[in-house]
Amino acid sequence: MNEIKPKPFADGFLFLEAPKWRDGQLWVSDVFDHKVYSLTANGERSKCLEIPNRPSGLGFLSNGSLVIVSAKDRRLLRYDGTSVSEYADLSSHTQWWLNDFAVDSLDTIYVGDFGYDFVANQPPQATNLYRVDPDGSVAVAARDVDFPNGSVVINGGRTLVVAETWKARISAFDIDSAGNLSNKRLFADLSGRQPDGICADETGAIWAGIYNTGEFIRVLDGGQITDSIKFEGSGISCTLGGENGRRLFMTAFLGTEADMAVGLPKSAVFYVDLLGAGYNLKL
């Protein structure tokens, strides 16, 4: 298994989630600071959107609009480059905070919720994935998913891959032509590693931030881990971008959960450059 040292990109944040690259900029949710930032290719803050009810997952529609999870009021918001408006309201479908999502090439969104009262320290429970169609309508896409977190659509739109954090596994679903999910199966048993945000490379392998070990790993369908990047703290989320689409951006929290609780700005973005198919890492 390859191990390498990442390079710093931007720091001084509270808790960064859901990085996404678009048109030469990296977008990230600073969850605890209730803000969404865009960062230039040099790591400088370019724009800042205030999201009062805690931003989480991010993703882009085919027209370039940014969709933002507003977790606590259970809505999806849309930023069109000028203003933020409601895209879909899931508050009548779930009482739990929304989390992360994936969007496919047809602008169908698959979004999960917490499934339990995280703040009250209730025991985790299985929950649903929801499908949000381009007209804003909402339907249950899958049931009995354990804390669905980062997700990504692969295989030309035929497969949804979802991190089930507290179960330390990554699962996959088939997607049919109508956007329905079926055939849930194990993509990777991570043997105690708790996956948070994920992305896919051009080979269909999954890069995953590992919350409890501070790693980012590249894992193949079946569970083989080919690469690992280690931080002292928590691995949170990742995306591929940059000029050639082969720069892996990673958000990490470089401290303890006690540091998070008191609001220390120890969250940062790092990167490594990848060499192409096969994804050996460029040192």
C-alpha positions, 0 to 999 in steps of 0.5 A: 500500500502506497503512503505519501505526505500531502501538501497544504492548500488552505487553513484556519477553518472550523470544520470543512466538509464536502469539497467540490471543484468547478470552473477553477475553484474549490467549494467547501462547507465550513459546517460549524461556521455556517458558511460555504466558501469558494477558494481560488486555485491558490487556496485564497478565499474568493466568495462566502455564502452564509447558510444559517442552518448549517451547510453540509453536502455540496454538488453542482447541477448540469447548469452550473448551479451549486446545491447546498444541504441546509442540514438543520431545517432539512432543505436543499438550497441553490446558489445560481452565482448571484443569490441563494434560494430553496431548491427542495424542502425535505422537512415533511419527509424526515425529522432528522438533519440532512447530511451529504448527497450525490448528483448524477448527470441528469440532475437527480440528487440522492441525499441522506439524513442522520436517522437519529438525534445526534445532538441528544446522543441517541443511539444510531438507527438505520434511515433512508436515502431520498431521491430529489428529482429536477422538479424538486419532488422527493421520494424515498430511494432506499431504506435501512441505510446506516448513517448515509454520508458521502456518496458518488455516482459511478459506472456511467450513472448506473451505480450509487456508492454510499459511505455508511459511517458508523458501520465502517463500510461502503455500500453500492446500489444499482440505479435504473433508467428512472433513477430508482435504487435497488440491489444494495450490496457491500462495496468495501468492508473497511474493518473499523475505519469510519468513512465520511466524505468520498469521491471516485477516480476515473477507474471507479475506485473510491477515495474516502476520508476516514473520520476515526483514523485520520486517513484518506484511503483509495479502495477498490470494489471488494475492499482492497486498499491501494493507497493511504494518506495519514493525518493527525486528527480526522479525515473528513472529505475529498474531491478530485479537481485542479487543472487536469482533474487529478489533484486530490483535495482533502479536508481534515481536522487536525485536532481532537473532538474536544478541540472541535467542541470549543471551536478551534480553527483546526480544519484545513484543506490539503492536496496530492497530485495523481499521475493518472490511470492506476493512480500512483501518487506523485510525491 
